[in-house]
Amino acid sequence: MSIVIPQDRFLGCLIGQAVGDALGAPFEGLPADFVFWHAGSVSEILARTPDGPLCYTDDTQMMIGVAEALLADGEARSAALAERFAANYDPERGYGTGARRILEAIARGANWNHLADSVFPGGSFGNGAAMRVAPVGLVFAHDLRQVAEQATASAHPTHRHPLGVEGARLLALAVAMAAQGPPLDRAAFYRELARDCREIEFAWQLRAARRMRDRHSLGFLGSSLPAHRSVVTAIACFTTCPGSFERCVEKAITLGDDTDTLAAMAGALSGAHLGVQAVPTRWVEYLEEGPKGVSYLRSLANGLYQLHHRLAAGTQAG
């Protein structure tokens, strides 16, 4: 029988990503020790009431594009995704140089398929495809084979390097399994990820992450832009504290460097696992509102849940 994911975990995943992204953004690029010595512990900083709206970055904006494309087409279609990313593009959200070149060129009518290869010779191995892939893991959670295939397709418009694609596949699979809810079977979780892992750069990290607990430092796994230096790190932030959204996001931010993306991925995993009720109200209340703010995220989550329910029911009927 196919697994049908409860609706609150769809909302938890999308809201969890946006909250993690927004909380991590002010720390982006800072070394871990700099934050501690100059501003205090991350837990103390996050305990304070936000002094303004929590605004998400390109991570969540591109995740929204994936969700919109899935709702429009029922699957990840590369051309449609490229168009959606370009239509949503807002340079003020903090896009990287390569992504900006691709999306601005697409908006001018350039061929997206050529751009993905020419802007990043050999293909991008950054974590950009992973940071946006959570909706794929949710919608196809009833069939992990489809999760992997759809995640690969979702990466294609911007990421062709095997490491960039692998990061998206592993994060989507992790979201799909996390969304099955507590309690987390750590051994089974990592066993499934390892079974589907194709790149050695990720394989050793998965083996190491499986042994990590909350008291352990995760810095050796990496916290930077390359997918193989951040995706498993975000997964480990989740699996070392699967019962606390707050602790999961805090742990990601404490690592420094690419904090918005780490916290976005970790927040998506934790929110998918625990549901939206686990995301502290004091953060959700401050999450930005607007044309594609928190209310829009709620509507996307509902639409993704309905799509997942139809697909899972179709699998059962088949």
C-alpha positions in Angstrom: 0.0 0.0 0.0 1.3 3.4 -0.9 2.1 5.9 1.9 0.0 9.1 1.9 1.8 11.9 3.7 -0.4 14.0 6.1 -1.3 17.5 5.0 0.4 19.3 7.9 3.8 17.9 6.9 3.5 19.6 3.5 2.9 22.9 5.2 5.6 22.1 7.7 8.1 21.5 5.0 7.4 24.7 3.0 7.1 26.9 6.0 10.1 25.2 7.6 12.3 25.9 4.6 11.3 29.5 4.4 11.8 30.1 8.1 15.2 28.3 8.1 16.2 30.2 5.0 15.2 33.6 6.5 16.9 32.9 9.9 20.1 31.7 8.3 20.4 34.6 5.8 21.9 37.2 8.2 24.7 34.8 9.0 25.6 33.8 5.4 29.3 33.9 4.7 30.4 34.4 8.3 32.8 31.9 9.9 31.2 29.9 12.7 33.5 31.3 15.4 33.0 34.9 14.2 29.3 34.7 15.0 29.9 33.3 18.5 32.6 35.8 19.5 31.0 38.9 18.1 27.3 38.3 18.6 26.9 35.5 21.1 25.6 32.0 20.7 23.2 31.3 17.8 20.6 29.9 20.3 20.7 33.2 22.2 20.3 35.2 19.0 17.4 33.1 17.7 15.6 33.3 21.1 15.2 37.1 20.6 12.1 38.5 19.0 12.8 39.3 15.3 13.2 43.1 14.8 11.4 42.9 11.4 9.9 40.6 8.9 11.7 37.3 8.2 12.5 37.4 4.5 13.5 34.4 2.5 16.2 34.3 -0.1 16.7 32.7 -3.6 16.6 29.3 -1.9 12.9 29.5 -1.1 12.1 31.6 -4.2 13.3 28.8 -6.4 11.6 26.2 -4.2 8.4 28.1 -4.9 9.1 27.8 -8.6 9.5 24.0 -8.3 6.2 23.8 -6.4 4.4 25.9 -9.0 5.7 23.9 -11.9 4.7 20.6 -10.2 1.2 21.9 -9.7 0.9 23.1 -13.3 2.3 19.9 -14.9 2.1 17.1 -12.4 5.7 16.4 -12.9 9.1 18.1 -13.2 9.5 19.3 -16.8 12.8 21.0 -17.4 11.6 23.7 -19.9 8.7 24.7 -17.7 10.9 24.9 -14.6 13.4 27.1 -16.4 10.6 29.4 -17.5 9.2 29.5 -13.9 12.6 30.2 -12.4 13.1 33.1 -14.8 9.6 34.5 -14.2 10.0 34.5 -10.4 13.6 35.8 -10.5 14.3 38.7 -8.1 18.0 39.7 -7.9 17.4 41.2 -4.4 16.9 37.7 -3.0 20.6 37.0 -3.2 21.1 34.8 -6.2 24.7 33.6 -7.0 26.5 35.0 -10.0 26.0 31.9 -12.2 22.3 31.6 -11.4 21.8 35.3 -12.2 23.5 34.9 -15.5 21.3 32.0 -16.5 18.0 33.4 -15.3 18.6 36.9 -16.7 19.6 35.3 -20.1 16.4 33.1 -20.1 14.3 36.2 -19.4 15.9 37.7 -22.5 14.8 34.7 -24.5 18.1 32.7 -24.5 18.1 28.9 -24.8 18.1 27.6 -21.2 19.4 24.1 -22.3 22.6 25.7 -23.8 23.1 28.0 -20.8 23.2 25.3 -18.2 26.3 23.8 -20.0 28.0 27.1 -21.0 27.7 29.1 -17.8 29.1 26.2 -15.8 31.6 24.3 -18.0 31.2 20.7 -17.0 28.1 21.5 -15.1 27.4 23.2 -11.7 28.2 21.1 -8.6 26.7 23.7 -6.3 23.8 23.0 -3.9 21.3 25.1 -5.9 19.3 22.2 -7.2 19.1 20.6 -3.7 18.0 23.8 -2.0 14.8 24.0 -4.1 13.9 20.3 -4.5 11.8 19.7 -1.3 8.4 19.8 -3.2 9.5 16.9 -5.3 10.2 14.8 -2.2 6.8 15.6 -0.9 4.7 15.0 -4.0 6.3 11.7 -4.9 6.9 10.4 -1.4 4.8 7.4 -2.1 7.3 6.1 -4.7 11.0 6.7 -3.9 12.0 5.6 -7.4 9.9 8.5 -8.8 11.4 10.8 -6.2 14.9 10.1 -7.6 13.8 10.5 -11.2 11.9 13.7 -10.7 14.6 15.2 -8.6 17.1 14.6 -11.4 14.7 16.2 -13.9 14.2 19.2 -11.5 18.0 19.8 -11.4 18.4 19.7 -15.2 17.7 23.4 -16.0 20.7 24.6 -14.1 22.7 21.7 -12.8 24.4 19.0 -15.0 27.4 18.0 -13.0 26.8 14.6 -11.3 27.5 16.1 -7.9 24.9 18.9 -8.3 22.4 16.4 -9.5 23.2 13.9 -6.7 22.7 16.5 -4.1 19.2 17.2 -5.4 18.4 13.5 -5.5 19.6 12.8 -2.0 17.8 15.8 -0.4 14.5 14.9 -2.2 14.8 11.3 -1.0 15.5 12.5 2.5 12.4 14.8 2.5 10.3 11.9 1.2 11.4 9.6 4.0 11.4 12.4 6.7 7.8 13.2 5.8 6.7 9.7 6.9 6.9 11.2 10.3 8.3 10.3 13.7 9.8 8.3 15.1 12.8 8.4 12.8 14.4 5.1 12.1 17.9 6.4 11.6 19.4 3.1 10.4 16.7 2.6 7.8 16.8 6.2 6.7 20.6 6.2 6.0 20.4 2.7 4.6 18.0 3.9 1.9 20.0 7.0 1.1 23.2 4.9 0.8 21.5 2.4 -1.4 20.6 5.1 -3.9 23.9 7.0 -3.6 26.0 7.1 -6.8 28.9 9.4 -6.0 31.7 8.5 -3.7 31.9 12.1 -2.4 28.5 11.6 -0.8 28.9 8.0 0.2 31.5 8.5 2.9 29.6 11.5 4.3 26.5 9.4 4.6 28.4 6.7 6.5 29.9 9.3 8.8 26.5 11.2 9.3 24.8 8.0 10.3 27.1 7.8 13.4 26.6 11.4 14.5 24.5 12.4 17.5 23.4 15.8 18.8 26.5 16.3 20.9 28.8 15.8 17.9 30.2 18.6 15.7 29.2 18.4 12.1 31.8 20.9 10.8 33.9 18.2 9.1 31.0 17.5 6.7 31.2 21.0 5.3 29.0 24.0 5.2 29.9 25.6 1.9 28.3 26.0 -1.5 29.3 22.7 -3.2 26.6 20.1 -2.9 28.9 17.5 -1.6 29.9 20.0 1.2 26.5 20.9 2.4 23.6 18.5 1.5 24.6 15.7 3.8 25.5 18.3 6.5 21.9 19.5 6.4 20.6 16.0 6.5 22.8 15.3 9.5 21.5 18.5 11.3 18.0 16.9 11.0 18.9 13.3 12.0 21.0 14.4 15.0 18.0 16.2 16.5 14.9 14.9 14.7 12.5 15.9 17.5 13.2 19.7 17.5 12.8 22.0 14.6 14.4 24.8 16.6 17.5 22.8 17.5 17.9 21.5 13.9 17.9 25.0 12.4 20.1 26.4 15.1 22.6 23.6 14.5 22.7 24.4 10.7 23.3 28.1 11.3 26.0 27.5 14.0 28.2 25.9 11.2 28.6 29.2 9.5 29.3 29.9 5.8 26.3 29.0 3.5 24.0 29.3 6.5 20.8 30.3 4.6 20.9 27.2 2.4 21.9 24.8 5.1 19.1 26.1 7.4 16.6 26.0 4.5 17.4 22.4 3.7 17.5 21.4 7.3 14.3 23.3 8.0 12.5 21.6 5.1 13.5 18.2 6.5 12.5 18.9 10.1 9.2 20.6 9.0 8.3 17.7 6.8 9.0 15.3 9.6 7.3 17.0 12.5 4.6 19.0 10.7 4.0 22.8 10.8 3.0 22.7 14.5 6.7 22.1 15.3 7.8 25.4 13.7 7.9 28.0 16.5 5.0 30.4 16.2 7.3 33.3 17.0 9.0 32.8 13.7 6.0 31.9 11.6 4.2 35.1 12.7 7.2 37.2 11.4 7.6 35.3 8.1 7.1 37.8 5.3 3.7 38.3 3.7 3.1 39.6 0.2 2.3 38.1 -3.2 4.4 35.0 -2.5 4.7 35.2 1.3 3.4 32.9 4.0 -0.2 32.8 2.8 1.0 31.8 -0.7 3.2 29.1 0.8 0.1 27.7 2.6 -1.8 27.5 -0.7 1.1 25.8 -2.4 1.3 23.3 0.4 -2.4 22.5 0.1 -2.1 22.1 -3.7 1.0 19.8 -3.4 -0.8 17.7 -0.8 -3.8 17.3 -3.2 -1.5 16.3 -6.1 0.4 13.8 -3.9 -2.9 12.3 -2.7 -4.1 11.8 -6.3 -0.8 10.3 -7.4 -0.6 8.0 -4.4 -4.3 6.9 -5.0 -3.5 6.2 -8.6 -0.6 4.1 -7.6 -2.8 2.1 -5.3 -5.5 1.7 -8.0 -2.8 0.5 -10.4 
